Structures are given as C-alpha cells and as structure tokens.
Amino acid sequence: QVQLVESGGGLVQAGGSLRLSCAASGRTFNSYAMGWFRQAPGKEREFVAGMTWSGFSTTYPDSVKGRFTISRDNAKNTVYLQMNSLKPEDTAVYYCAAKTGSTVVGPDRYDYWGQGTQVTVSS
C-alpha cells in the first residue's frame, strides 16, 4: 500500500508560480517512478511530468516543458512539481501518482493516486 497526499494548490495570476508537494507513505520502496497528472473539467486526464524515484530520469510533455519541473526529496519521501510561468490553461486538479511495475517514466502504468489539489490560474 502506498498513500499519496498532494498539497500546495491555490489561486495564482497568470505568469505566477506554485510548488505542489506530494507526501508519500507506506511501501514507497516499491515505487519505481512518480508522476504528476492534471484534469480540467470536460477534459481527459493529462500527463504533465514523470520521474524515477532516484531522480535520475525525468520527462515532460511539450505543453509544460521548460515551465514545470518535477523533483524529489528522498529524506522526506516527498515529490514536488514546481510550476512557473503559469497560464490560465494550466487550471486543473493536479494528481500525484506512483507506479510499482515499471521504471520507465511516462504516462502509463501508474498504480496509486493522491486525492488531488486544485490549481486555478486567473488571467
């Protein structure tokens, strides 16, 4: 069992920044990769960042590349998503996720999910 709890969401103006946190507990040693996803009303869930637990490999889609950065603090069992130059289209519920069956970063095969945190970017 892996438990994930997101925090750090809120309301910001376009061009601003937020840092989301994902606190992991449970059998985290079985989590080989972490990811961040987002879902806006009426839209499909979108992968925005992925990282091996070691932090050596990361990946981002073009929609956020250069603006978002995934990182981790192993001592705190916490994964972060730093979001800069935010745009109104970044508005969504953001979810932290973990996978146990693969070390490949990317959008597939995530097993555990957090409850989500709302990010709203005003124009």
Secondary structure, 3 states (H helix, E strand, C coil): CEEEEEECCEEEECCCCEEEEEEEEECHHHCCEEEEEEECCCCCCEEEEEEECCCCCEECCCCCCCCEEEEEEHHHCEEEEEECCCCHHHCEEEEEEEECCCCCCCCCCCCEECCCEEEEEEC
